[in-house]
Amino acid sequence: MLSFPAADVPDEALVAGSWRRGAGAPVETVDPATGLAIATVHAVTVEEVAEAAEGAARAAADPGWRSLLPHRRARLLHRIADLIEEAAERLAALQTADTGKALTETRALVASAAATFRYTAAALETAEESITPSRGDYLTMSVFEPMGVVGAINPWNSPVASDAQKLAPALAAGNAVLLKPAEWTPLVSLALGRLITRALAELRLPPGLLSVLPGRGSVVGDAIVRSPHVGKVTFTGGTTTGRTIAHTAADKMMPVSLELGGKSPTIVLADADTEQALAGVMFGVFSSSGQSCIAGSRLFVARERYDAFVGELVARVRKLRVGPGTSPDTQVAPLVHHRHRDSVAAYVDLARTEGARVLCGGSAPEGDAYRDGAYYLPTVLDGLDNSSRTCQEEVFGPVLVALPFDDEDDLVRMANDSVYGLACGIWTRDHRAAWRIARRVDAGTVWINTYKQFSIATPFGGLKDSGLGREKGRDGIRAYQRQKSLYWGTSDAPLPWAN
């Protein structure tokens, strides 16, 4: 149940500082645990995207924003963090209702969003430009300036945290932002937009600095990417869409950052601590119901330990508690949408045709408590070759494929036999082996004897089809700025062609 009145559910778009019902088609947002409608949000039109982009360009160029000193921009980020913390329970409950995620997880995501704004404010306060070494009679400086308008397009799996990871550095860099939430889960992004517009009003900053534009990615997202006012796009989502955005960005000669899909290997070496590895493997793939780009969805176990380890893993996976995100006992919540649940089920059916053994799960749970929700049992498969589609394609659900390996070279070959390169987990007591494998595996992030731990101070991104660029870290702000060089002449001597 929602912990706030239904009338308070945000259902209007934010267009150039104006809250109003979008002029496009209505989209019903649904609680994945019950199948019941939460709200109807009208999409914005291409014309409204153009209006938002024009308003953003004016706001970005407003001297009251463009000339605002960094420490004063940091005040805005701190105020947004305050407002997020004040509304934390409401935001968490709203995200649970909209995405199906467990409340324990959505509370953590809201806290992460607030922390992202605070960290970015601190990074902004301490960011430095540089005087570069001179090689003549001049002083040289390297300075950074905003890009103007940034398009930020986010997925449905972790809206509030993903929004913060793009909004905080983009605003810190001095830009205006067009935020496009996922069509299925717009509510928490709209709620966050309300908080940010409040902070902008309190600090008397241009309201057009943020627009929140719900609707289909193929319409609204495409209009944002193609807008002549947009100077950079940052996108988190599927690789196919990311590749399309990259092509459009190339035509515009526009920078783009892409955080895309994954099929991450999680590796159990022969000397791994069994209890630690079992807990880590399960958490790595079944938390968030597997709806995570970094999910450790390919399990590689040393052959001499394979049968015992996978047998114990399956016994424990069968005991994971499936239920609504509002229940404190739930470990595996419903998937985000019934259509997505059907997509996950289709992948398991594909695995069966490829010769997989379904060791546990492999279907929706039975019973009246699950009948109307988008539930799917945590599933473990084996018996497949690493070249199978099930091992190569991103399922984005609670599905784990287990494979044995013979030695380190065999392991690295299979781990890297993927178009993706986002993340990796390694479970071992041998720090030398951990170091070697971590350096050999194609992955932007490697966890050793842990998984899904994140720091806003540590850059994140992928290799190969998992994306371009990095988010987070002190340089996260610079990713939303243009670098400019200034030369100051210091000599009284005339230039060569004087007179």
Protein Blocks (a to p, Z undefined) as FASTA:
>chain_A
ZZbdfklpccbdceehiacddfbdcdddddfknopafbdcddddfklmmmmmmmmmmmmm
pmklmmpcfklmmmmmmmmmmmmmmmmmmmmmmmmmmnopafklmmmmmmmmmmmmmmmm
mmmmmpccdddddfbjcddddddddebiacddddfklmmlmmmmmmmmmmmnopacdddd
dfklmmlmmmmmmmmmmmmmmnopafklpccdeddfklmmmmmmmpmkbmbdcddddfkl
mmmmmmmmmmnopacdddddddddddddfklcfklmmmmmmmmmmggnlpafklcfbccd
dfklmmmmmmmmmmmmmmpccddfklmkbmbdcdfbfklmmmmmmmmmmmmmnopacfbg
jiacedjklmmmccdcddddehiafkbmklmpcfkpabddddddfblmlmmmmmmncfbd
fbccdddfblklmmmmmmmpgcfbdcehiahiacfkbccddehjlogcjeejjklmmmmc
ccddddddfbfbdcfkgZZ
